[in-house]
């Protein structure tokens, strides 16, 4: 995933582009670069590393003046993350500059053809291929926008790109296939970007591009066409949240800010989803009740944290609907030839709506005629567009790479979906469903009670910040949360951590226990509570330092745990909504204590948009 910013207007482009890149740096920080068109030349500055390196380079460079330009922050796919491979890239003449997010799958074939025609490449990237192809197209007499449209027909893969050309110095051309690209409009200036946050300080009005659409912006126009040059009516978007949402709001890290935002995010995701009688109304699903009654099997596909939300959903869907549920890593789903038909419901969970493996799983399911429903945080993203129906979470923009509030809202969405399936299929008594919806409506307050205890969680975390290996255990819905806790600690703390079903302890993991080994046990009150207490005893007797996540008033765990992180009592299936906060806090405070870059962990990007 990379960040793209394009600007055409009457103001100096560089400050606007750099402000946009700061908000998009979460999309990649292997390198960054800018290109500004001015006085018959394109000035380019690129630097490896985080955006700060580029900012430092620009601080001593006064040449980048001009009112049209591009900016890019990179997460490397082709070519090492160095200055040679940083964007923007140019053609042989230096009259074209181009930035790109994604992968050109047939770049090798295209590069060989171009080199045979006399082109010389200056980088190891697939991106540079596009600049040379546009050079050839313009050399054949095509105007700049038409040249870009022509080249897109030759490209295979997933991409979003933006281009400038000296022959048309006040114009930026953008295009996309599979990956996100939006455009913004304002008086006397227009924008192209990977995300609306890039230009929210200047406008809230824009459009969302769909696949194989091309946008051409100048200071006074914004036009969208298809690949044949025919004008199209793009999807208009007015953004309700402002730029402050994408800033830290006084917190030292975005992750901590987003942990604090979880009660509001959960409340927003619940709003409007049920009426005064607590009957669910999920209008976005775009599936009739008759279609949902025909479903006889459910697949949930997702990656990373979203996969853990899917694991929790499996318990809820099976318990409330009695439908069989399979949960699958999206990266494995289509390769194992799963058995799907028209009565199969495939639920794809993706925060960004652009996750490459999940997107491929959706396409595979549709080819098998399965019904596809997506759970997503990004309106207009690829996966919701390709699905039969969608349930949007309302977490707002999440900047920290480690998912926090998006995970909480994914859980809420999956609970709502499970309840809705039960409602239309008649597998729950009405008063049972009302009771669950009522408790869901109380979850923002319960999550806030956990957040109010962050200082207590911090004190526990600091005791174990020096440890280099953790074991996380849980049963039932505690097991997915153990997996999530381990993932968070790996992601931002750079600590070896393993999540395991507590019942499997004696089948291997107990061999890892030695004096002082931290073992985090997720153990709210469930029907397997007593069995999990036994597992706590087993590791404690072997010298483990047991960190229990347990409910208020639970005194039994005090006998076996060295530390307890308390959460308010909650019914069994909904307990992940409270246990997630101490798990997030543990990883956050350990990472801070170890000096790790919490919001931008090494080798990771916010969304994985390539396979």
C-alpha positions as CSV (number, residue, x, y, z in Angstrom):
1,X,0.0,0.0,0.0
2,X,1.3,3.5,-0.9
3,X,-0.1,7.0,-0.5
4,X,-0.8,9.2,-3.5
5,X,-1.5,12.9,-3.7
6,X,-2.0,15.1,-6.8
7,X,-2.7,18.8,-6.9
8,X,-3.7,21.3,-9.6
9,X,-4.5,24.8,-8.5
10,X,-3.5,28.4,-8.1
11,X,-1.6,28.0,-4.9
12,X,1.9,26.7,-4.3
13,X,1.6,22.9,-4.7
14,X,4.4,21.7,-2.4
15,X,3.0,22.7,1.0
16,X,-0.4,21.2,0.1
17,X,1.1,18.0,-1.2
18,X,3.3,17.6,1.9
19,X,0.4,18.2,4.2
20,X,-1.5,15.5,2.3
21,X,1.4,13.1,2.6
22,X,1.7,13.5,6.3
23,X,-1.9,12.3,6.6
24,X,-1.2,9.4,4.2
25,X,2.1,8.3,5.7
26,X,0.4,5.4,7.4
27,X,0.0,3.9,3.9
28,X,3.8,3.4,3.6
29,X,7.0,4.7,4.9
30,X,9.8,3.0,3.0
31,X,10.4,6.2,1.0
32,X,8.7,9.4,-0.2
33,X,9.0,11.8,-3.0
34,X,7.4,14.8,-4.7
35,X,7.3,16.3,-8.2
36,X,6.4,19.9,-9.0
37,X,5.8,21.3,-12.5
38,X,7.2,24.8,-13.0
39,X,8.6,26.9,-15.8
40,X,9.1,24.2,-18.4
41,X,10.6,21.5,-16.0
42,X,9.5,18.9,-13.5
43,X,11.5,19.2,-10.2
44,X,11.7,16.0,-8.3
45,X,13.0,15.3,-4.8
46,X,12.9,11.7,-3.4
47,X,14.3,10.2,-0.2
48,X,14.4,6.7,1.3
49,X,12.9,6.2,4.8
50,X,10.1,8.0,6.4
51,X,8.5,11.3,5.3
52,X,10.7,13.2,7.7
53,X,13.7,12.4,5.5
54,X,12.0,14.0,2.5
55,X,10.9,17.0,4.7
56,X,14.5,17.5,5.7
57,X,15.7,17.4,2.1
58,X,13.1,19.9,1.0
59,X,14.0,22.2,3.9
60,X,17.2,23.1,2.1
61,X,15.7,23.2,-1.4
62,X,13.9,26.3,-2.6
63,X,13.5,25.2,-6.3
64,X,10.2,23.4,-5.9
65,X,7.8,26.2,-6.8
66,X,4.8,25.7,-9.0
67,X,1.1,25.1,-8.7
68,X,0.9,21.5,-10.1
69,X,2.4,18.5,-8.6
70,X,2.5,15.0,-7.1
71,X,3.4,13.4,-3.8
72,X,4.0,9.8,-2.9
73,X,4.8,7.7,0.2
74,X,5.8,4.1,-0.5
75,X,5.5,0.7,0.9
76,X,7.9,-1.3,-1.3
77,X,6.8,-4.2,-3.4
78,X,9.1,-4.2,-6.5
79,X,12.6,-3.0,-5.8
80,X,14.3,-2.3,-2.5
81,X,13.2,0.8,-0.5
82,X,15.9,3.2,-1.6
83,X,16.1,6.5,-3.4
84,X,16.5,4.8,-6.8
85,X,13.1,3.1,-6.4
86,X,11.3,5.9,-4.7
87,X,8.5,7.6,-6.6
88,X,7.9,9.7,-8.6
89,X,9.4,8.0,-11.7
90,X,10.0,9.5,-15.0
91,X,10.2,8.5,-18.7
92,X,13.3,8.8,-20.9
93,X,12.7,12.5,-21.7
94,X,12.0,13.6,-18.1
95,X,8.8,15.3,-19.3
96,X,6.6,12.7,-17.6
97,X,6.4,12.0,-13.8
98,X,4.3,9.3,-12.4
99,X,3.4,7.9,-9.0
100,X,1.7,4.5,-8.4
101,X,0.2,2.2,-5.8
102,X,-0.1,-1.5,-6.5
103,X,1.5,-4.0,-8.8
104,X,1.7,-4.2,-12.5
105,X,1.7,-8.0,-13.0
106,X,2.9,-8.0,-16.6
107,X,5.6,-5.3,-16.1
108,X,8.4,-7.7,-17.0
109,X,6.9,-8.4,-20.4
110,X,6.2,-4.7,-20.9
111,X,9.7,-3.7,-19.8
112,X,11.4,-6.1,-22.2
113,X,9.3,-4.7,-25.1
114,X,10.2,-1.1,-24.1
115,X,13.9,-1.9,-23.7
116,X,13.8,-3.5,-27.2
117,X,12.4,-0.2,-28.4
118,X,15.3,1.8,-26.9
119,X,13.9,2.8,-23.5
120,X,16.3,2.8,-20.6
121,X,15.1,2.2,-17.1
122,X,16.5,4.0,-14.0
123,X,14.8,1.9,-11.3
124,X,13.9,-1.6,-10.3
125,X,10.2,-0.9,-10.1
126,X,7.2,-2.0,-12.1
127,X,6.0,1.6,-11.8
128,X,8.5,3.1,-14.2
129,X,7.1,0.9,-17.0
130,X,4.0,3.0,-16.9
131,X,5.9,6.3,-17.5
132,X,7.7,4.8,-20.5
133,X,4.4,3.5,-22.0
134,X,2.8,6.9,-21.7
135,X,5.9,8.4,-23.4
136,X,5.4,6.0,-26.3
137,X,1.7,6.8,-26.5
138,X,2.3,10.5,-26.6
139,X,5.0,10.0,-29.2
140,X,2.4,8.4,-31.4
141,X,0.4,11.6,-31.3
142,X,-2.1,11.0,-28.5
143,X,-3.0,13.8,-26.2
144,X,-1.9,13.4,-22.5
145,X,-5.2,12.1,-21.0
146,X,-5.8,9.8,-24.0
147,X,-2.3,8.5,-23.7
148,X,-2.9,7.5,-20.1
149,X,-6.2,5.8,-21.1
150,X,-4.5,3.9,-23.9
151,X,-1.7,2.6,-21.6
152,X,-4.2,1.4,-19.0
153,X,-5.5,-1.2,-21.5
154,X,-2.0,-2.8,-21.6
155,X,-1.7,-3.0,-17.8
156,X,-2.5,-6.2,-15.9
157,X,-2.8,-6.1,-12.1
158,X,-4.1,-3.8,-9.4
159,X,-3.1,-0.1,-9.4
160,X,-3.9,3.5,-8.7
161,X,-1.7,6.1,-10.3
162,X,-1.3,9.8,-11.0
163,X,0.7,11.5,-13.7
164,X,1.9,15.0,-14.8
165,X,3.3,16.0,-18.2
166,X,5.2,19.1,-19.3
167,X,3.1,19.5,-22.4
168,X,0.0,20.0,-20.2
169,X,1.6,21.7,-17.2
170,X,-1.6,22.6,-15.3
171,X,-3.1,19.1,-15.5
172,X,-2.9,15.9,-13.3
173,X,-4.3,12.6,-14.6
174,X,-5.3,9.8,-12.3
175,X,-6.6,6.3,-12.8
176,X,-7.3,3.1,-10.8
177,X,-8.1,-0.5,-11.0
178,X,-8.9,-2.4,-7.8
179,X,-7.0,0.0,-5.5
180,X,-8.5,3.2,-4.0
181,X,-8.3,6.6,-5.6
182,X,-10.5,9.6,-4.9
183,X,-10.7,13.2,-6.2
184,X,-11.6,16.4,-4.4
185,X,-12.9,19.6,-5.8
186,X,-12.7,23.2,-4.4
187,X,-12.7,26.7,-5.8
188,X,-9.7,27.2,-8.0
189,X,-8.0,23.9,-7.1
190,X,-8.6,20.2,-7.4
191,X,-7.0,17.1,-5.9
192,X,-6.3,13.4,-6.4
193,X,-5.5,11.1,-3.5
194,X,-5.6,7.6,-2.1
195,X,-7.9,8.8,0.7
196,X,-10.0,11.9,1.5
197,X,-7.9,12.6,4.5
198,X,-5.1,13.9,2.2
199,X,-7.1,17.1,1.3
200,X,-9.7,17.5,4.0
201,X,-8.2,20.7,5.2
202,X,-9.1,22.2,1.8
203,X,-12.4,20.5,0.8
204,X,-14.9,17.9,1.9
205,X,-16.4,17.4,-1.5
206,X,-15.2,14.9,-4.0
207,X,-15.8,11.8,-5.9
208,X,-14.9,8.1,-5.6
209,X,-13.4,6.5,-8.7
210,X,-14.4,3.0,-9.7
211,X,-12.3,0.5,-11.7
212,X,-10.9,1.6,-15.1
213,X,-12.0,5.2,-14.6
214,X,-9.7,8.1,-15.4
215,X,-9.9,11.5,-13.7
216,X,-8.4,14.7,-15.2
217,X,-8.0,17.7,-12.9
218,X,-7.0,21.2,-13.6
219,X,-7.3,24.3,-11.4
220,X,-10.9,24.8,-12.6
221,X,-12.1,21.4,-13.7
222,X,-12.5,17.8,-12.6
223,X,-13.6,15.3,-15.2
224,X,-14.0,11.6,-15.0
225,X,-14.2,9.3,-18.1
226,X,-14.1,5.6,-18.9
227,X,-11.2,4.0,-20.8
228,X,-12.8,5.1,-24.1
229,X,-12.9,8.7,-23.1
230,X,-16.6,8.8,-22.5
231,X,-17.7,11.0,-19.6
232,X,-19.1,9.2,-16.6
233,X,-21.0,10.3,-13.6
234,X,-18.7,9.5,-10.7
235,X,-19.9,8.6,-7.2
236,X,-20.1,11.9,-5.3
237,X,-19.0,12.0,-1.7
238,X,-19.3,14.6,1.0
239,X,-17.1,13.8,4.0
240,X,-18.7,14.6,7.3
241,X,-15.6,14.3,9.5
242,X,-12.9,16.9,9.4
243,X,-9.1,16.8,9.3
244,X,-8.8,16.8,13.1
245,X,-10.1,13.2,13.1
246,X,-7.0,12.2,11.2
247,X,-4.7,13.8,13.8
248,X,-3.7,12.6,17.2
249,X,-5.9,14.9,19.2
250,X,-3.3,15.4,22.0
251,X,-2.5,11.7,22.4
252,X,1.2,10.6,22.0
253,X,0.2,8.0,19.4
254,X,-2.7,7.4,16.9
255,X,-3.1,3.9,18.4
256,X,-3.9,5.3,21.9
257,X,-6.2,7.9,20.4
258,X,-8.0,5.2,18.5
259,X,-8.3,3.0,21.6
260,X,-10.1,6.0,23.3
261,X,-12.4,6.4,20.2
262,X,-13.8,2.8,20.5
263,X,-16.9,3.6,22.5
264,X,-17.9,6.3,20.0
265,X,-17.1,4.0,17.0
266,X,-19.2,1.2,18.5
267,X,-22.0,3.5,19.2
268,X,-22.0,4.8,15.6
269,X,-21.9,1.3,14.2
270,X,-25.0,0.4,16.2
271,X,-26.9,3.6,15.4
272,X,-29.8,3.1,13.1
273,X,-29.4,-0.7,13.0
274,X,-32.5,-1.4,15.1
275,X,-35.8,0.2,15.8
276,X,-37.5,1.2,19.1
277,X,-38.6,-2.4,19.6
278,X,-35.0,-3.6,19.1
279,X,-35.8,-5.3,15.8
280,X,-32.9,-5.2,13.5
281,X,-33.1,-3.2,10.2
282,X,-29.9,-3.7,8.2
283,X,-30.9,-1.9,5.0
284,X,-27.4,-1.9,3.5
285,X,-27.4,-5.7,3.1
286,X,-29.2,-5.5,-0.3
287,X,-30.3,-9.1,0.3
288,X,-34.0,-10.1,0.8
289,X,-35.1,-12.1,3.8
290,X,-36.1,-14.9,1.4
291,X,-32.5,-15.1,0.1
292,X,-31.1,-15.2,3.6
293,X,-33.6,-18.0,4.6
294,X,-32.2,-20.1,1.7
295,X,-28.7,-20.0,3.1
296,X,-27.6,-23.4,4.4
297,X,-23.9,-22.7,5.0
298,X,-21.7,-19.7,5.9
299,X,-18.1,-19.1,5.1
300,X,-16.2,-16.2,6.8
301,X,-13.0,-15.0,5.0
302,X,-10.6,-12.4,6.3
303,X,-7.0,-11.7,7.1
304,X,-5.1,-10.6,10.3
305,X,-7.2,-9.0,12.9
306,X,-10.3,-9.2,10.7
307,X,-9.8,-13.0,10.8
308,X,-10.0,-12.9,14.6
309,X,-13.3,-11.0,14.3
310,X,-14.5,-13.8,12.0
311,X,-13.5,-16.4,14.5
312,X,-15.7,-14.7,17.2
313,X,-18.5,-14.4,14.6
314,X,-18.4,-18.2,14.1
315,X,-19.4,-18.8,17.7
316,X,-22.3,-16.2,17.5
317,X,-23.7,-17.3,14.1
318,X,-23.7,-21.0,14.9
319,X,-25.2,-20.4,18.4
320,X,-27.9,-18.0,17.3
321,X,-28.8,-19.4,13.8
322,X,-27.7,-23.1,14.0
323,X,-26.1,-22.6,10.6
324,X,-22.7,-24.3,10.0
325,X,-19.9,-21.8,9.7
326,X,-16.4,-22.2,8.3
327,X,-13.8,-19.5,9.0
328,X,-10.9,-19.3,6.5
329,X,-7.8,-17.3,6.0
330,X,-8.6,-15.4,2.8
331,X,-5.2,-16.2,1.5
332,X,-6.0,-19.9,1.6
333,X,-9.7,-19.8,0.7
334,X,-9.6,-20.1,-3.1
335,X,-6.6,-22.3,-3.2
336,X,-8.2,-25.2,-1.4
337,X,-11.2,-25.5,-3.7
338,X,-14.0,-24.9,-1.1
339,X,-17.4,-26.3,-1.8
340,X,-19.8,-23.4,-2.5
341,X,-23.1,-23.0,-4.2
342,X,-26.0,-20.5,-4.5
343,X,-27.1,-21.3,-0.9
344,X,-23.7,-20.5,0.6
345,X,-23.2,-17.1,2.2
346,X,-19.6,-15.9,2.1
347,X,-18.9,-13.0,4.5
348,X,-15.8,-11.1,3.7
349,X,-14.4,-8.9,6.5
350,X,-11.9,-6.1,5.5
351,X,-11.2,-2.8,7.2
352,X,-10.0,-1.1,4.1
353,X,-12.2,-3.0,1.6
354,X,-9.0,-3.3,-0.6
355,X,-7.3,-6.3,1.1
356,X,-5.8,-8.3,-1.8
357,X,-6.4,-11.8,-0.6
358,X,-9.9,-11.0,0.7
359,X,-10.8,-9.3,-2.6
360,X,-9.6,-12.4,-4.5
361,X,-11.7,-14.6,-2.2
362,X,-14.8,-12.5,-3.0
363,X,-14.2,-12.8,-6.7
364,X,-13.8,-16.6,-6.4
365,X,-17.0,-16.9,-4.3
366,X,-18.9,-15.0,-6.9
367,X,-17.7,-17.2,-9.7
368,X,-19.0,-20.1,-7.7
369,X,-22.4,-18.4,-7.5
370,X,-22.3,-18.0,-3.7
371,X,-23.9,-15.0,-2.2
372,X,-21.3,-12.5,-0.9
373,X,-21.7,-10.1,2.0
374,X,-18.9,-7.7,3.0
375,X,-18.2,-6.0,6.3
376,X,-16.0,-2.9,5.7
377,X,-15.0,0.4,7.1
378,X,-14.5,2.2,3.8
379,X,-17.5,3.4,1.8
380,X,-17.1,2.7,-1.9
381,X,-14.1,0.4,-1.6
382,X,-13.6,-2.5,-4.0
383,X,-14.8,-5.4,-1.8
384,X,-18.2,-3.8,-0.9
385,X,-18.7,-2.9,-4.6
386,X,-18.0,-6.4,-5.7
387,X,-20.3,-7.9,-3.0
388,X,-24.0,-8.7,-3.2
389,X,-24.5,-6.8,0.1
390,X,-22.5,-4.8,2.6
391,X,-22.6,-3.9,6.3
392,X,-20.4,-0.8,6.9
393,X,-18.7,-0.3,10.2
394,X,-18.5,3.3,11.2
395,X,-15.1,3.5,12.9
396,X,-14.0,6.5,11.0
397,X,-10.4,6.7,9.7
398,X,-7.9,4.6,11.5
399,X,-4.3,5.8,11.1
400,X,-2.4,3.4,13.4
401,X,-1.3,0.3,11.6
402,X,-2.5,-2.0,14.5
403,X,-6.2,-2.3,14.2
404,X,-8.1,-1.2,17.3
405,X,-11.4,0.6,16.8
406,X,-11.9,-1.1,13.4
407,X,-11.7,-4.5,15.2
408,X,-14.2,-3.4,17.8
409,X,-16.6,-2.3,15.1
410,X,-16.1,-5.4,13.0
411,X,-17.2,-7.4,16.1
412,X,-20.3,-5.3,16.4
413,X,-21.1,-5.7,12.8
414,X,-20.7,-9.4,12.9
415,X,-22.9,-9.6,16.0
416,X,-25.6,-7.6,14.3
417,X,-25.4,-9.8,11.2
418,X,-25.6,-13.0,13.3
419,X,-28.7,-11.6,15.1
420,X,-30.3,-10.5,11.8
421,X,-29.8,-14.0,10.3
422,X,-31.5,-15.4,13.4
423,X,-34.3,-12.9,13.2
424,X,-35.2,-13.6,9.6
425,X,-34.7,-17.4,10.0
426,X,-36.7,-17.5,13.2
427,X,-34.0,-19.3,15.2
428,X,-34.2,-17.1,18.3
429,X,-37.2,-16.2,20.5
430,X,-38.0,-12.5,20.0
431,X,-37.3,-11.7,23.7
432,X,-33.9,-13.4,23.4
433,X,-32.9,-11.2,20.5
434,X,-34.2,-8.1,22.3
435,X,-32.0,-9.0,25.3
436,X,-28.9,-9.3,23.1
437,X,-29.6,-6.0,21.3
438,X,-30.2,-4.3,24.6
439,X,-26.8,-5.5,25.9
440,X,-25.1,-4.4,22.6
441,X,-26.5,-1.0,23.2
442,X,-24.7,-0.9,26.6
443,X,-21.4,-1.9,25.1
444,X,-20.1,1.7,24.5
445,X,-20.4,2.3,28.2
446,X,-18.8,-1.0,29.2
447,X,-15.9,-0.3,26.8
448,X,-15.5,3.1,28.3
449,X,-15.2,1.5,31.8
450,X,-12.3,-0.5,30.5
451,X,-10.7,2.6,29.0
452,X,-11.0,4.3,32.3
453,X,-8.7,1.6,33.7
454,X,-5.9,2.1,31.2
455,X,-3.6,3.3,34.0
456,X,-4.2,0.0,35.8
457,X,-3.4,-1.9,32.6
458,X,-0.3,0.2,32.1
459,X,1.1,-0.8,35.5
460,X,0.7,-4.4,34.6
461,X,2.2,-4.0,31.2
462,X,5.3,-2.3,32.6
463,X,6.1,-5.3,34.8
464,X,6.6,-7.4,31.7
465,X,7.9,-5.0,29.2
466,X,11.4,-6.6,29.4
467,X,10.2,-10.1,28.5
468,X,10.8,-11.3,25.0
469,X,8.3,-14.1,24.8
470,X,4.6,-14.3,25.8
471,X,1.9,-17.0,25.7
472,X,-1.7,-16.1,25.3
473,X,-4.5,-18.6,26.2
474,X,-8.2,-18.6,26.0
475,X,-11.2,-20.9,25.4
476,X,-14.4,-20.4,23.4
477,X,-14.5,-16.7,22.4
478,X,-11.5,-16.2,24.6
479,X,-9.4,-18.1,22.1
480,X,-9.8,-15.6,19.2
481,X,-9.0,-12.9,21.7
482,X,-5.8,-14.7,22.7
483,X,-4.9,-14.8,19.1
484,X,-5.6,-11.1,18.7
485,X,-3.6,-10.2,21.9
486,X,-0.6,-12.2,20.6
487,X,-0.9,-10.5,17.2
488,X,-0.9,-7.0,18.7
489,X,2.1,-7.7,20.8
490,X,4.0,-9.1,17.8
491,X,3.0,-6.2,15.5
492,X,3.9,-3.2,17.7
493,X,6.1,-4.6,20.4
494,X,8.4,-6.8,18.2
495,X,8.0,-9.6,20.8
496,X,7.5,-13.3,20.1
497,X,4.0,-14.1,21.2
498,X,1.7,-17.1,20.6
499,X,-2.0,-17.4,21.0
500,X,-3.3,-20.9,21.8
501,X,-6.5,-22.6,22.8
502,X,-6.1,-23.2,26.5
503,X,-7.4,-26.7,26.2
504,X,-4.4,-27.5,23.9
505,X,-1.9,-26.4,26.5
506,X,-0.7,-29.9,27.3
507,X,-0.4,-30.8,23.6
508,X,2.8,-28.7,23.3
509,X,2.9,-25.1,24.5
510,X,3.3,-26.1,28.2
511,X,6.9,-27.2,27.2
512,X,7.7,-23.4,26.7
513,X,6.8,-22.5,30.3
514,X,9.7,-21.7,32.5
515,X,10.2,-19.5,35.6
516,X,8.8,-16.0,34.9
517,X,7.2,-16.7,31.5
518,X,4.3,-14.3,31.0
519,X,1.1,-16.2,30.2
520,X,-1.9,-14.0,29.5
521,X,-5.1,-15.9,30.1
522,X,-8.4,-14.4,28.7
523,X,-10.9,-15.7,31.2
524,X,-14.2,-13.9,31.5
525,X,-17.1,-15.9,33.0
526,X,-18.2,-18.5,30.4
527,X,-19.3,-22.1,30.5
528,X,-15.6,-23.0,30.3
529,X,-14.5,-20.7,33.0
530,X,-13.6,-23.4,35.5
531,X,-11.6,-25.4,32.8
532,X,-9.6,-22.2,32.0
533,X,-8.9,-21.7,35.7
534,X,-7.4,-25.2,35.7
535,X,-5.1,-24.2,32.9
536,X,-4.0,-21.1,34.9
537,X,-3.1,-23.5,37.7
538,X,-1.1,-25.7,35.4
539,X,1.1,-22.9,34.1
540,X,1.4,-21.1,37.5
541,X,2.7,-24.4,39.1
542,X,5.5,-24.4,36.5
543,X,6.6,-20.9,37.3
544,X,4.7,-18.8,34.8
545,X,3.7,-15.3,35.6
546,X,0.0,-15.4,35.0
547,X,-1.7,-12.3,33.8
548,X,-5.5,-12.9,33.9
549,X,-8.1,-10.9,32.1
550,X,-11.1,-11.4,34.3
551,X,-14.4,-9.8,35.3
552,X,-15.0,-7.5,38.3
553,X,-15.8,-9.5,41.4
554,X,-14.0,-12.7,40.2
555,X,-11.8,-13.5,43.2
556,X,-10.9,-17.0,42.2
557,X,-8.4,-15.8,39.6
558,X,-6.5,-13.9,42.3
559,X,-5.4,-17.2,43.7
560,X,-3.6,-18.3,40.5
561,X,-2.6,-15.0,38.8
562,X,0.3,-12.7,39.6
563,X,-1.7,-9.8,38.0
564,X,-5.3,-9.3,37.0
565,X,-6.7,-6.9,34.4
566,X,-10.3,-6.3,35.2
567,X,-13.3,-5.8,32.9
568,X,-17.0,-5.3,33.6
569,X,-19.2,-8.4,33.5
570,X,-20.7,-9.2,30.1
571,X,-22.6,-12.1,28.6
572,X,-20.4,-14.9,27.2
573,X,-20.6,-14.2,23.5
574,X,-20.2,-10.4,23.8
575,X,-17.2,-10.6,26.2
576,X,-14.6,-9.9,23.4
577,X,-15.9,-6.3,23.3
578,X,-14.5,-5.7,26.8
579,X,-11.5,-8.1,26.8
580,X,-10.1,-6.4,23.7
581,X,-9.2,-3.2,25.6
582,X,-6.8,-4.7,28.1
583,X,-5.2,-6.7,25.3
584,X,-4.7,-3.6,23.2
585,X,-3.4,-1.7,26.3
586,X,-0.9,-4.5,27.1
587,X,0.6,-4.4,23.7
588,X,0.6,-0.6,23.5
589,X,2.2,0.1,26.8
590,X,4.8,-2.7,26.4
591,X,5.7,-1.3,22.9
592,X,6.0,2.3,24.3
593,X,8.2,1.1,27.2
594,X,10.5,-0.7,24.7
595,X,10.7,2.4,22.5
596,X,9.0,0.8,19.5
597,X,7.4,3.0,16.8
598,X,3.8,2.2,17.8
599,X,1.9,3.6,14.9
600,X,4.4,2.5,12.2
601,X,5.8,-0.9,13.0
602,X,8.5,-2.1,10.7
603,X,7.7,-4.1,7.6
604,X,4.0,-3.5,8.0
605,X,1.4,-1.3,6.2
606,X,-2.1,-0.4,7.2
607,X,-3.7,-2.5,4.4
608,X,-2.2,-5.3,2.4
609,X,-3.3,-4.5,-1.1
610,X,-1.0,-7.0,-2.9
611,X,-0.8,-10.7,-2.6
